């Protein structure tokens, strides 16, 4: 879902910095509604017209976005992947994406902004929660297990 924000920033001629991406994330929701990013994602997915019966979407920031996906697709499962702020900040530093916060103050500002979008509510209302304080491989294993459990539930 972050790609939608980065694309909007590019369309506006902005550099993909933490500050400009944050500004666009706020402005787009103020102008077009709390679920605008989900709506744009759905448009993109429909253009792709994938034959896949399973879609994974990362970056949900609010229940408004979740409800928009649930109106458009069957069997939507919200999986919250949670890590401590310290772990997430260290991962940002290692990732080196241009719009990642590169200092603790910017990181905290980002987190508070996303809490304002409603991410805390989405985490609280998640169907499943993964605590992600371990390796990427461990996250992949646990994610795969949840997907397999969901598929088994839907086919029974």
N, C-alpha and C positions, 0 to 999 in steps of 0.2 A: 504494500500500500504506500510505502514511502516513495516508490517510483513515481506515483501520481503527483506527489508534492514536488519532487525534483523536476519532473517534466513541466509543471506549472512555473516553477522558478526559472527554468530555462526559457520558456515561452515569454516570460516577463523580462528576459535579458539579465537575470541576476546570476551572480557566481554562486556555486553550490557550497556556501559556507554554513556553519551551524546557525549563525545569526539570520541569514537570508532565508534558509529553509524553515526555521522557526517562525519567522515573520509570515511567510507564505502559508504555512500550516494554519496559523491563526486566522489570517485574512480570508482564506478560501472558505473556511468553516463559517465565519461571520457573514460572508456575502451569500453563500449557497447552501448553508445548512450543515448541521452536525454530521450528517451522513453522506456528504458530498464525495468523500474519498471512496466510500463503498460503491456509490452509484457509478463513479468513473471506472472503478475496477470492474464492475459488472459489464459496463459497455465494452471495455477492452476484452474481457473474456468472451463475450458474445461475438466480437469481431474475429477473434482467433478461431472460434467455433470448434473447439477441441472435442474429439470423440471420447475423451476420458470421462469416466463416470465419477472420478474423484478429483477434486480441486483442493489445493492447499493455498491458503491466503495468509500471509503473515503481516503483522503491523496494525491489527485492529486497535483502536484507541477509545472506543465508546460502545455502549449498548445500542445507541442509535445506528451505528454501522452494522452491528450484529443483526439487529432486527431487519435492516434492509437486505442483508444476505439471506435471512430466513424467509423473507417474502419472495425471493427470487429462486431459491434452491431448496430442495428437500434435504432432510437429514444433515443439517448444519450442526457441527459440534464445535463448541468454543473451547479451545485448549489454551490455558494460560501457562506460559513458560516464565517462571519467576526466578530471578537471581538478586542477590543483595546489591545495593547501590555500589559498594566497593568492587564487587566482581564485575558488574556491568561497565563501570568506569575503566577498569583495567582492560577489559575486552575492547572498548572503544579505542583506547590508546594503541592496542596491538593491531586493530583493524585498519586504522589510518584512512578512513573514508573522509572525503573533504568536508562533509557536513556533520561529522562527529565532533562532539565537544572535546577540546584538547586540554581543558583545565577543569578543575573541580567545580569552580563557580559556574561556568557555562553548563556543565553537566547537571548541577542542581537546578539551574534555571530551566533547562530542558525538561527535567523530571516534573517540576512544578507546573510547567505549561501543559504537559501531557496529563497530569492529574486534573487540570482544569478542563481538558477535553472529555474526561470521564473514564480514563483507563482503570482507575481504582474500582469503579463499578463493574467494568468488564471482567476484571480479575476476580472480583467477589462472586460474580454470577457465572463463572466458567463451569462448563460441564466436567472438565478434568483439569488438574493442575500438575505441572511438572516443576519440581525444584531443580534448577539448573546451576548447580555449584560445582559440577564435575567437568568431565571432558566432553568434547563434541561427539565423540563416539558413544559415550553413555547416553547423551541426549538423543542421538539417532536411534539407539536401541529402544529406549523408552517410548519415543514417538512412534516408532514402527509397531510396538506392542499395542499402543492405544488405537492406532489405525486398524490393526487386525481385529481388536476387540469390537470396534465400532462396525466394521464390515460383517463380522459374525452376527452381531445383534440385528443388523438390517436385513440379512439374508434368512434369518429364522422366522 
